[in-house]
Amino acid sequence: MKLGVLVYIENNGEVLMIHRQKNDEHRGLWLAPGGKLHENESPMEAAMREVYEETGLRVQALQLKGILTFPDDGDSPFGDEWQVFVFYTNHISGKLTINCPEGKLAWIPREELLDLPMWEGDKLFTPKVFKNECFSGKLHYKAETLVEKTFWP
């Protein structure tokens, strides 16, 4: 199982997203900054590191909003079983980079997030990030098709 993080950064009603340009399963889709945990790294440390590496921004006061499970029966588009810790913050400092290694960074009005091309499961959990409760979800993909989804609460 692999461990990852996603960090939703909000500033003045806009959310920082990455239009993925790398040649991988996310190409052409929009995702929040994030990535894999390194060995001996906590989810919080990974979230702060990934945001800085991808955006040039420093984040503080991260709130854990959810934990996602992505099962793999051998045909997941993500290549393995994943547990992903989803964070939110509106406390940032630093200067946004123009050279994101993952793609193009853009501030998107929060009410327009679900209009972006993104994974079907992302459209289901993204609104939960902005609520005052913690969630857990299981999103099971076969190839690029979401075949099972469960959320608590």
N, C-alpha and C positions, 0 to 999 in steps of 0.2 A: 504494500500500500504506500502511496505517495501522499505527502502532506503539502498543502498550498495555502495561499492567502489571497484575498481580494480586498482592496481598500477603496471605499467610496468617499471621495473628498468633495465636500460642498463648500461653495463660496458665493455669497450673494445670489442664492437661488439657482446657481449653475453647478453641475457636477463634472469633474474632470474624467474624461474617458479617452481610451486609446483606440483609434481605428487601425486594427492590426494589419501590417504589411508583410510580416515575416512569412515565409513559405512553410506554414504548418496548418494544423486543423482549425486554427482561429482566423486564418487569412480572410480579409474582407469584412470581418465582424467587428463590433464594438465591444470592448470589455473595460472594466475598471482596472487600474494598475494592480499588479500582483505577480505572484510566481511561487516557486518551490521553496520550502524550508531547506536550509543547509543543515548539515550534521551538527548536533548539539545546539541548535538555534530554537528559541521559543517562537510561537506564532507572532507575538507582539514584536519581537526583534526582527523577524522576517518581514513583517508588514512595514516597519519603518525603513528597513534596508531597501526593499523592493521599490517603495515609493521614491526614495532618494535616487536610486539607480535609473529608474524609468522617467522621472519627472524633474529631478533637481530640487524638489521641495522637501522640506523637513515637516513631519507631522507630529502633533502632540495630542494628548487627550483622546487617544483612540478608544472607541467603544466597540466591544465585541457584539455584533448584531445577530450572527447566526453561524451555524455549522452545517455544511453541505456534504452529503455522501454521494459519490458517483461510482456505482458498482461497475464491475467489468466481467463479462462472461466470455471474453476473448474477442469481442467485436466492438469495444468502446472506441469512439473517435479520439479519446484522450490517452489511449495506449496502456492504461493501467487502472486499478482502483484508486480513487482519490478521496481524501477528506480535506475540505477547504474551509478555512476560518474566514468569515466575512466581517470586515470592520467598517466603521464610519467615523469620520471626523470633519469638523469645520474649523479646526485650529491648524493653520499652516504658516510656514515662513520660508523665505528664500525666493529664488527666481526660477520660474518655469524654463526648462531647457527647450531648445528648438530641435535637439537631436535625440529624440527618444529611440532607443534601440529596437523597440517593438513595433513602432508605427507612428502615426500622426496623433499628437495630443490635441484635444479640443475641449473647451468648456461648453457643456450642453445644458440648456435650460431643463430643470428637473422634470417639468411636465412634458418634455419632448423625448425623454430617454427611451420610452417604449416604442417610439417611432423608428428608432435606429435598427439596422440589421444586426441581430444578436441571436445567440442560441435561444431556442424556445424556452428552456428552463430558466435562463437569465431573465426573460420577460415575466416569469412567475415569481421569482424571489426578489427582484430589484425593488418593487414597491415596499416589500417588508423591511428593507434596510432603513427606511425613513420613518418607521413606526417606533413607538416607545415600548417595544418588547423584543425579547430574543426569540429566534426561531431556529428550527432544525428542519432540514429537508433531505429527501432522497430522490435523486434524479437519475433514472436509468436510461441510458441511450444504447441503441443497437445501430451501429454505423452512425449516421447523423440524425436519426429519428428518436425522439423522446418517446419511450414506450411505457414508462411508469413514472409517476410523480406522487410523492407524499410529503406533506408538511405538517409540522407541529409547532405552535398552534396554527 
